[in-house]
Amino acid sequence: MDTEELHLPLSRTANERLHAMIPGGAHTYAKGDDQYPDNLAPVISHGNGAHVWDVDGNRYIEYGSGLRSVSLGHAHPRVVEAVRRELDRGCNFVRPSIVEVAAAERFLATVPTAEMVKFAKNGSDATTAAVRLARAATGRTRVAICADHPFFSVDDWFIGTTPMSAGIPAETNELTVTFPYGDLAATEELLNRYPEDVACLILEPAAQTEPPPGYLAGLRELADRYGCVLVFDEMITGLRWSEAGAQGLYGVVPDLSTFGKALGNGFAVSALAGRRELMEMGGLRHSGERVFLLSTTHGAETHSLAASMAVLTTYVEEGITARLHALGERLAAGVREAAATMGVGDHVVVRGRASNLVFATLDEKGQPSQEYRTLFLRRLLAGGVLAPSFVVSSALDEADIDRTVDVVAQACAVYRKALDAGDPGPWLAGRPVKPVFRRQV
């Protein structure tokens, strides 16, 4: 059995302090220490580019930075410069700043399928605003969400569908229904089951698999035929699929779409965008009943909007989306080769678009395994790779990718030993990592 280990005494102390003051020990459940092997949840001191350092002084090559939000790398010079220019000019005023004009113009120029945009601070505010607007526009109550996508919002209309539904009234849960990704017939059956009652179809336009041919166009046709609003959640696909998101890549225009994550390179900014006819219902230039669309004290902080403009400019001028795909393709090929060479090619599986790679850890029977994920993560951390996923940032270079593949190969060698033993337990050194959404602690 391998004895090489990572020792994190200062991180362990910091985690205890976090849990004493912050429920869950983190401000995002996906960042919780339960997502990492026992006593191997590093607490970060700082980051630069594609690397981060923990409070114990260990350096890591980082993937999935900021839950996919830091796609240009930490402290990116163009973003930092844009933010710094605004900091001495004030960040929040009693009236809109001229920065809001520039940010909206830049966003709509980059996402030309949208006619209006409103900024906020997080994805949940934007997706919930889209649901509220769809209900107001249609006069209907039910929300149809894609069952195959893991997260849409912290608000009741979505969280009520997860195992963590405590505190959400049953009558609220009943208003959210689900449809499977890629199955137009099942979606039409759902719409027929609730005639005149579904306000919107909301989904990530793409995720771990490419949309089947004609699927997104078929959803567009169904939404039009049944009178509901089509909403694309582009929190992940925005910028990573193309500068204009999945709608820009696949050529299907939703009624509303939501952007975030990569939009600010870690700064807090999200956006709700869409057709003028719908968006203006939340404005002042119409004669109908007013809709409370989005109203946030901090939604137009100048430095965050400056960050978004710098991000959009960098993506367009430097071809960042293409670079993300090239880096991801190199990584995926290397990991697959390493896994196959070590005899675990059917157990350590890389999935997803090259710019948004995840990995699956499968047991002896080919089933997803939290125990084997724990083993794999332990070996990655010991090799200086912090990778809850394999989602790349453009700050990675080929040497980072090659080093990661070397570490993966070492991890796969241990994985093979555990498979041969028929038991990963001796390599876990503690409890297994846990899924984010679960009913019990």
Salt bridges, closest charged atoms under 4 A:
ASP2 OD1 - LYS417 NZ 3.71
GLU4 OE1 - ARG379 NH2 3.89
GLU5 OE1 - ARG378 NH2 2.85
ASP33 OD2 - HIS19 NE2 2.93
ASP34 OD2 - ARG438 NH1 2.87
ASP38 OD1 - ARG431 NE 3.72
GLU62 OE1 - HIS74 NE2 2.49
GLU81 OE2 - ARG85 NH1 3.53
GLU86 OE1 - ARG89 NE 3.61
GLU188 OE2 - ARG225 NH1 2.86
GLU189 OE1 - ARG193 NH2 2.42
GLU196 OE1 - ARG140 NH2 3.37
ASP197 OD2 - ARG142 NE 2.71
GLU210 OE2 - ARG353 NH1 2.79
GLU221 OE2 - ARG225 NE 2.76
ASP224 OD1 - ARG220 NH2 2.82
ASP255 OD2 - ARG220 NH2 2.87
ASP255 OD1 - ARG275 NE 2.88
GLU277 OE1 - ARG275 NH1 2.92
GLU301 OE1 - LYS121 NZ 2.79
GLU301 OE2 - HIS298 ND1 3.66
GLU301 OE1 - HIS303 NE2 3.58
GLU317 OE1 - ARG78 NH2 2.94
GLU318 OE2 - ARG78 NH1 3.04
GLU398 OE2 - ARG330 NH1 3.69
ASP400 OD1 - HIS51 NE2 2.95
ASP402 OD2 - ARG330 NH2 3.08
ASP420 OD1 - ARG416 NH2 2.91
